[in-house]
Amino acid sequence: MARPFRPGYVTANDLVSGRVIYLAADGAWVTRREEAERIEDQDRAAARLALAETQPGRAVGPYLAPAETGVPGSLREAFRAGGPSAPARVSWGASRA
C-alpha cells in the first residue's frame, strides 16, 4: 500500500558549498525555505523533482522534504538546516608537497 502524499518542498544540497537549497516556483534555487515552492500535489512534486534532477552541476540529491513539522523526516530537515556537518577540505588546484 502506497503512502498518502504529503505537501513538501524540493530540497537538495548545493554542489559547491554543501548548503541546503530549495527549489522556488520560478525554478531558481534559494537558501531560505520561506522562498521555496510549497508543493501540494503529487504530479507537481514529480515534475519539480524531475527538473531538479536535470541540474547535477548545481544540486545534489534532490528529494521532497515534508512541509509539516512533527512528521517523519522533519528531524532530518532541522539538522540539515544547520548547514554542512563537516567543513569542506577541498583545495582546488593546489598541489601536494
C-alpha positions as CSV (number, residue, x, y, z in Angstrom):
1,M,0.0,0.0,0.0
2,A,1.4,3.4,-1.0
3,R,1.8,6.1,1.5
4,P,-0.5,9.1,1.1
5,F,1.1,12.2,-0.5
6,R,2.1,14.9,1.9
7,P,2.9,18.5,0.9
8,G,6.5,19.4,0.8
9,Y,9.5,21.3,-0.7
10,V,12.0,20.1,-3.2
11,T,15.4,20.3,-1.4
12,A,18.9,19.3,-2.2
13,N,22.5,20.3,-1.3
14,D,24.4,22.9,-3.3
15,L,27.2,21.1,-5.2
16,V,29.9,23.6,-4.3
17,S,29.1,24.8,-0.8
18,G,27.2,21.8,0.6
19,R,24.5,24.2,1.9
20,V,20.8,23.2,1.9
21,I,19.0,24.7,-1.1
22,Y,15.3,24.7,-2.0
23,L,13.6,24.9,-5.4
24,A,11.5,28.1,-5.8
25,A,8.4,28.4,-8.0
26,D,10.4,30.1,-10.8
27,G,12.9,27.2,-10.9
28,A,15.6,29.0,-9.1
29,W,17.4,27.5,-6.1
30,V,17.1,29.5,-2.9
31,T,18.6,29.1,0.5
32,R,15.6,30.1,2.6
33,R,12.7,27.6,2.9
34,E,10.3,30.5,3.1
35,E,11.2,31.3,-0.5
36,A,10.7,27.8,-1.8
37,E,7.6,26.5,-3.6
38,R,5.3,24.5,-1.3
39,I,4.1,21.6,-3.4
40,E,0.6,20.5,-2.7
41,D,0.1,17.7,-5.3
42,Q,1.9,14.5,-6.3
43,D,2.1,15.3,-10.0
44,R,3.6,18.7,-9.4
45,A,6.1,17.1,-7.0
46,A,7.2,14.6,-9.6
47,A,7.6,17.3,-12.2
48,R,9.6,19.6,-9.9
49,L,11.9,16.6,-8.8
50,A,12.5,15.8,-12.5
51,L,13.5,19.4,-13.0
52,A,15.9,19.3,-10.0
53,E,17.5,16.1,-11.3
54,T,18.4,17.8,-14.6
55,Q,20.8,20.1,-12.6
56,P,23.5,17.8,-11.3
57,G,26.1,20.6,-11.6
58,R,24.1,22.7,-9.1
59,A,22.0,20.4,-6.8
60,V,23.0,17.1,-5.2
61,G,20.4,14.5,-4.0
62,P,17.2,16.3,-4.6
63,Y,14.1,15.0,-2.8
64,L,10.7,16.1,-1.5
65,A,11.0,17.2,2.2
66,P,7.9,17.3,4.3
67,A,6.3,20.7,4.8
68,E,4.9,19.9,8.2
69,T,6.9,19.6,11.4
70,G,6.4,16.6,13.5
71,V,6.3,14.1,10.6
72,P,8.9,11.5,9.6
73,G,11.8,13.4,8.0
74,S,11.3,16.7,9.8
75,L,14.1,16.0,12.3
76,R,16.4,15.4,9.3
77,E,15.4,18.7,7.9
78,A,16.1,20.5,11.1
79,F,19.6,19.0,11.2
80,R,20.2,19.9,7.5
81,A,19.1,23.5,8.0
82,G,22.1,23.9,10.4
83,G,24.5,23.7,7.5
84,P,27.2,21.2,6.5
85,S,28.1,18.9,9.4
86,A,31.7,18.7,8.3
87,P,34.0,21.5,7.0
88,A,35.0,21.4,3.4
89,R,38.5,20.1,2.9
90,V,38.9,20.6,-0.8
91,S,41.8,22.7,-2.2
92,W,41.0,23.2,-5.8
93,G,44.2,23.3,-7.9
94,A,46.6,23.0,-5.0
95,S,49.4,20.6,-5.4
96,R,50.7,18.3,-2.8
97,A,54.2,18.9,-1.5
